[in-house]
Amino acid sequence: MSLPAARPIRLRVNGETVEGQVEPRLTLADFLREHLRLTGTHLGCEHGVCGACTVLVDGRSVRGCLMLALQADGAEVVTIEGIAARCPVRGEAVARGEATLSILQESFRDHHALQCGFCTPGMVATAHALLAENPAPSAEEVRLGISGNLCRCTGYVPIVEAILDAAQRLREGA
Amino acid sequence: MKAAAFEYAAPRSLSEAHALLREHGEDARLLAGGQSLMPVLALRLASPAILVDLNRVAGLDELRGTSAGDLLTGAMVRTRTLELSAEVARTQPLLHAAVPWIAHVQIRNRGTLGGSLSHADPAAELPAVAMASDATLIIAGARGTREQPAHAFFTGLFGTTLAPDEILTGVRWPAWPTGRRHGFVEVARRHGDYAIVGVALTVDLDPDRLVTGARVVVFGAADTAVRATAVEAALIGQPAGEPLAAAAAGHASDGLDARGDLQASAEYRRELAPVLVRRALLQAFGLSAPRASR
């Protein structure tokens, strides 16, 4: 039995238009990693539980492992590699090459909110979308917001603190 | 792991989708939000020959009130859309209370109302909420459209009355009657996990706070969400209050064919159901506040 033929897709990833030829069963996560070599998006469980593969599709945080690349045809995708350029405060500086990290990413660093870093891209993507929707979350709202992202290293407390601190710094515009 | 190979079609209309289902029969699976089906495929618990993707079919995601005060929700409405909808908050309090308990925000951003109902996971919230809200499901087959009350739709473990050529296209939520109150309680080990046991209920209170109607649904405990009819019978005609909540809740496990799995034994679920029914009744009677999170 021959495998299904590859099909063309065309979408925007981190602000650039990309094209690909994909088998139907290729997930968005695998397309990003294997075809575009954007390996910042990680595969933990590949069945939607761990959150390591979380990316932004049309502004919403989604599981990259639970979307087919074909379904992302025509969509606007942002991965961890493109998150810094989306920072409401730091984004322009990043685009000009004057900075590399978003406020949120700096806050993760400052609060030691990552150790091995495996959950971090999914965690940052989730937090980025959370703060875009809710710029002034309570600690409880942050905890609920990251409930779909498993971390085996940090115990979550520094992650919550980093997100709350980033929220405040973003509100202050610096 | 990776899914087994499959063909894929993304019809633009319901008739195109029906034609594909007719052509491929049992070899086809409908793809909605993918939050239940994709894990099934990745774990190779199923390997359909072709996925029929409903995401490009126009007209399946409406959300609007009718002149009669009912709420119409298309099957492809994302659960996150339900969560953020002011219309849902205003007109369907039980649905509004329950949606934040569905998995996690990333799941709700893609997962759909119709997908959850069609998948019929015994631990899912939406089947129970649809039953307790007296919702009607709208189903389109190749031969025409039919309507079915939610409480008659679920037939067994992951089983519904959907024929292979049928597509759930929407849900009608009846106008919320004056005097109707709701309760929703769910227990899981972590927020967002599949419910070990949950309760979605509505009761109707007359001006003297006598119960005139009740729909008490327990989910997660058996192969489907189930109406706790013994609880409902114990409520009718009685005055709302803590004594009634305790007495009626005691019947929650009467005739309950509880299931055991890795999460909890059948015995544990039988123990838990009356506890949660009592808490949900106290919410409905206005005697306790619902937890926003766990």
Interface residues (C-beta under 8 A of the other chain):
Chain A: L3 P4 R7 E23 P24 R25 T27 D30 E46 H47 G48 V49 G51 T54 R60 S61 V62 R63 C65 L66 M67 L68 L70 Q71 T126 A129 L130 E140 R143 L144 G145 S147 G148
Chain B: M1 K2 A3 A4 A5 F6 E7 Y8 A10 L31 G34 Q35 M38 P39 L41 A42 L43 L51 D53 N55 R80 P100 A103 H104 V105 Q106 I107 N109 R110 R190 H191 G192 A292 S293
